[in-house]
Amino acid sequence: MKKIALIGVTMLTAISLAACSPSSNSGSKNSGEKSTTESSNKPTLEIPVSVVADGSKTAAITGKTTPNTKVQIGYGIIGDKVTSDKEGNFTLKYEIDEANDQDTIEVTAKNDGGKTTKEITIKQNPEVIKKKEADAKAKADAEAKAKADEEAKAKAAADAKAKEEADKTNPATYPTSTYDEMARNGNSHAGEKLQITGKVIQAQDRDSGGAMLRVATGADGYDDIYMVQIDSDNWNKHRLLEDDQITIYGNVYGLYSYSSTLGGKITVPALIAVFY
C-alpha cells in the first residue's frame, strides 16, 4: 500500500514539472517575438548619395521609407519636413546657399518604432557655380582695375608734384615780360612765373623776417621799379645790398601800392621771390 502511494506522489511531481516547463518556454518565445516586432517597426530609409540643385539653388530629395512616416532634414526645425505617402514615397526640398559648392546634410525618418538617419550631399547647380565664378572674377578684375587706376592717379600726382618742385628751381620755366605789360596788367598775371633782372636800389629788412626790395629794371638803373618780397630762408642764405645786379625768379603778386616820401601813392608791379 505504501509502495503504491509513493509511486503516486512521484507521478504527480513529474506531471507538475512537465506542466511548468512548457509554460516557461512559451514565455521566452513571446519575448523574442516582441523584440523582433519592435525592430521591424523601425523605419527604412532609401535616399540617393547625392543630388544636384536646380537653377534656383533648390534640391529635390526624393526617397522611400516606411508608409506614413515623418521624414525631415536635420532636426526639422528649419529644414523641410514631410510625411511619406501610403507607398512610402516622399520628396524633401533643400535650398543650398549660393556661396557653397556643396552641403552635406542629414535626412531622418522616424516613427513610434524608432528612427533612421542617413547623410546626403547636396551639390550646387553647375550654372550657379559658373555664374558665381564669373561674378567673382568680374569683381576681382574691377577691384584690380580700380586699384591700378588709383595707383596710376597717385603716381601721376606724385610725378606732377615732383616736376612742380623741380620746376621751382629751373630758370627755364620762368619767362620774361615787358615792364609796361606788368605795370598795366599786373593783377591779371597774379600767380604766374616771372623773371626780372635789375639793380637793387633799396633793401629793407622786415620785422617778420626776410626783406622787401625795390629793384630797378630800366636801362638807366633807376626806372621800371618792381617791389620784391624775399622770405627769411632765402634772405638768410643770401642777403642783397643796394646796387647789386641780380636776376630774380618768382611768382607775380600783382600790383602793389606804397606811399612816397612826398606823400604820394605809387603803384608798381610786385614779385614774390622763389630764388635768385
VOGU-3710 file (C-alpha; in Angstrom, 3 decimals, decimal comma):
1> mkkialigvt> 0,000/0,000/0,000  2,852/2,379/0,911  4,593/1,472/-2,338  1,543/2,452/-4,367  1,264/5,785/-2,537  4,956/6,588/-3,237  4,521/5,862/-6,933  1,503/8,154/-6,983  3,423/11,022/-5,416  6,277/10,572/-7,917
11> mltaislaac> 3,907/10,685/-10,865  2,203/13,811/-9,541  5,590/15,523/-9,193  6,563/14,602/-12,748  3,261/15,908/-14,059  3,747/19,192/-12,194  7,270/19,671/-13,619  6,056/18,857/-17,084  3,293/21,407/-16,758  5,665/24,154/-15,600
21> spssnsgskn> 8,284/23,531/-18,260  6,163/24,346/-21,351  4,868/27,485/-19,686  8,447/28,811/-19,290  9,330/28,071/-22,918  6,212/29,808/-24,096  7,200/32,973/-22,225  10,629/33,034/-23,865  9,114/32,620/-27,260  6,726/35,539/-26,772
31> sgeksttess> 9,558/37,814/-25,583  11,563/37,056/-28,708  8,610/37,790/-30,911  8,095/41,165/-29,222  11,738/42,190/-29,788  11,524/41,207/-33,443  8,347/43,209/-33,830  9,883/46,358/-32,309  12,970/46,036/-34,541  10,855/45,570/-37,616
41> nkptleipvs> 8,876/48,720/-36,750  11,986/50,940/-37,136  11,506/52,827/-40,444  13,550/52,041/-43,502  15,132/54,908/-45,438  16,350/54,949/-49,010  17,844/58,173/-50,414  20,475/58,865/-53,090  24,070/59,526/-52,111  23,908/62,986/-53,696
51> vvadgsktaa> 21,605/65,281/-55,657  22,228/68,409/-57,737  20,300/71,613/-57,069  18,344/73,295/-59,851  18,941/76,772/-61,243  17,158/78,344/-58,280  19,620/76,595/-55,921  16,916/74,211/-54,684  17,495/70,450/-54,465  14,672/67,890/-54,532
61> itgkttpntk> 15,494/64,890/-52,332  13,286/62,009/-53,445  13,363/58,827/-51,393  11,425/55,927/-49,948  10,671/54,904/-46,383  8,006/53,117/-44,386  4,498/54,317/-45,356  3,073/57,273/-43,404  6,400/58,069/-41,748  7,647/61,520/-40,822
71> vqigygiigd> 10,776/62,456/-42,779  12,790/65,591/-42,124  16,015/67,425/-42,860  18,178/67,946/-39,789  16,078/68,452/-36,684  13,065/69,519/-38,714  13,039/72,978/-37,160  14,443/74,941/-40,082  14,740/72,280/-42,786  11,883/70,814/-44,777
81> kvtsdkegnf> 9,753/68,003/-43,283  7,036/65,810/-44,799  5,118/62,578/-44,216  5,651/59,746/-46,666  2,631/58,565/-48,647  0,924/55,180/-48,335  3,631/53,644/-50,512  6,450/55,249/-48,517  7,473/57,785/-51,172  8,493/61,309/-50,196
91> tlkyeidean> 10,207/64,425/-51,552  12,066/66,988/-49,459  13,261/70,409/-50,611  16,595/71,911/-49,629  17,936/75,316/-50,686  21,717/75,444/-50,805  23,446/78,730/-50,096  24,889/80,315/-53,234  28,264/80,675/-51,508  28,586/76,892/-51,089
101> dqdtievtak> 29,555/74,430/-53,811  28,068/71,584/-51,783  26,459/70,791/-48,422  26,280/67,531/-46,508  23,007/67,193/-44,592  21,138/64,556/-42,599  17,746/63,114/-43,511  15,840/61,344/-40,746  12,805/59,068/-40,939  11,098/58,383/-37,598
111> ndggkttkei> 8,014/56,728/-36,183  6,948/55,039/-32,957  9,329/52,181/-33,665  12,426/54,402/-33,798  14,295/56,466/-36,358  16,769/56,042/-39,200  19,194/58,778/-40,275  21,344/58,979/-43,401  23,588/61,631/-44,919  23,215/63,070/-48,403
121> tikqnpevik> 25,406/65,511/-50,338  23,674/68,457/-51,977  25,705/69,718/-54,934  25,363/73,248/-56,220  23,946/73,716/-59,710  26,846/73,936/-62,237  25,391/77,055/-63,856  25,139/78,751/-60,468  28,778/77,868/-59,777  29,797/79,127/-63,213
131> kkeadakaka> 27,942/82,422/-62,687  29,366/82,771/-59,179  32,897/82,263/-60,506  32,261/84,716/-63,350  30,892/87,299/-60,900  33,854/86,769/-58,577  36,272/87,205/-61,494  34,466/90,326/-62,686  34,580/91,755/-59,163  38,269/90,900/-58,800
141> daeakakade> 39,019/92,438/-62,208  37,073/95,585/-61,307  38,881/95,867/-57,974  42,239/95,301/-59,666  41,435/97,960/-62,282  40,260/100,394/-59,610  43,450/99,760/-57,654  45,591/100,188/-60,775  43,739/103,399/-61,675  44,182/104,706/-58,135
151> eakakaaada> 47,883/103,846/-58,173  48,283/105,453/-61,597  46,444/108,542/-60,370  48,609/108,708/-57,255  51,771/108,255/-59,354  50,668/110,956/-61,790  50,004/113,315/-58,880  53,373/112,464/-57,328  55,130/112,942/-60,675  53,351/116,259/-61,213
161> kakeeadktn> 54,310/117,426/-57,733  57,898/116,305/-58,240  58,005/118,155/-61,576  56,479/121,222/-59,973  59,095/121,143/-57,226  61,851/120,662/-59,794  60,454/123,465/-61,935  60,538/125,820/-58,967  64,321/125,925/-59,232  64,525/125,634/-63,016
171> patyptstyd> 65,242/129,075/-64,537  63,948/127,907/-67,914  60,412/127,706/-66,518  60,358/131,437/-65,614  59,537/133,639/-68,631  60,282/137,338/-69,024  57,758/140,066/-69,756  57,840/143,758/-70,586  57,636/146,174/-67,716  54,841/148,041/-69,481
181> emarngnsha> 52,672/144,893/-69,508  53,278/144,153/-65,842  52,765/147,790/-64,789  49,454/147,964/-66,645  48,046/144,458/-66,080  49,982/143,067/-63,146  46,862/141,860/-61,338  45,889/139,797/-64,386  49,188/137,920/-64,125  48,967/137,178/-60,383
191> geklqitgkv> 50,393/133,721/-59,589  52,279/133,429/-62,871  56,010/132,792/-63,006  58,287/135,667/-63,982  61,977/136,535/-64,034  63,360/140,043/-63,789  66,909/141,395/-63,976  67,910/144,722/-62,475  69,689/146,721/-59,793  68,747/146,758/-56,148
201> iqaqdrdsgg> 68,040/150,385/-55,246  66,651/149,678/-51,782  66,809/146,694/-49,408  64,730/146,792/-46,244  64,574/144,045/-43,599  61,096/143,077/-42,444  60,141/142,649/-38,786  58,571/139,267/-39,601  61,748/138,056/-41,327  63,025/138,314/-44,881
211> amlrvatgad> 63,162/141,574/-46,798  61,430/143,929/-49,220  63,454/145,146/-52,183  62,981/147,802/-54,781  64,588/146,631/-57,997  65,025/148,915/-60,984  64,868/147,053/-64,287  65,201/150,098/-66,564  68,304/150,647/-68,662  69,270/153,685/-66,589
221> gyddiymvqi> 69,230/151,671/-63,375  66,534/153,789/-61,702  63,290/153,318/-63,613  60,849/150,443/-64,153  60,664/149,565/-60,461  59,488/146,230/-59,065  58,743/145,554/-55,413  60,196/142,160/-54,494  59,395/140,198/-51,339  62,037/137,710/-50,177
231> dsdnwnkhrl> 61,324/135,121/-47,469  63,596/134,643/-44,472  65,122/131,362/-45,729  66,391/132,904/-48,964  67,358/136,151/-47,272  69,350/134,469/-44,528  71,220/132,399/-47,114  71,956/135,312/-49,431  71,454/138,905/-48,364  71,430/141,560/-51,092
241> leddqitiyg> 72,741/145,080/-50,889  71,935/148,276/-52,749  73,496/148,479/-56,228  73,679/144,663/-56,520  72,850/143,462/-60,018  70,553/140,456/-59,715  68,180/138,189/-61,627  65,202/137,171/-59,525  62,867/134,265/-60,290  59,463/134,325/-58,641
251> nvyglysyss> 55,691/134,469/-58,817  53,787/137,597/-59,737  51,979/139,123/-56,751  50,091/141,708/-58,809  50,147/145,463/-58,378  51,465/146,903/-55,119  50,910/150,442/-53,809  53,004/152,374/-51,282  53,470/155,990/-50,213  56,425/158,017/-51,468
261> tlggkitvpa> 58,496/160,299/-49,255  56,461/163,190/-50,598  53,226/161,504/-49,501  52,124/160,474/-52,954  50,784/156,994/-53,799  52,992/154,885/-56,021  51,771/151,667/-57,644  54,232/149,197/-59,151  54,228/145,506/-60,083  55,334/143,188/-57,294
271> liavfy> 57,052/139,825/-57,264  57,418/137,132/-54,586  60,905/135,694/-54,988  61,410/131,918/-55,195  65,167/132,011/-55,771  67,847/134,355/-57,130
//
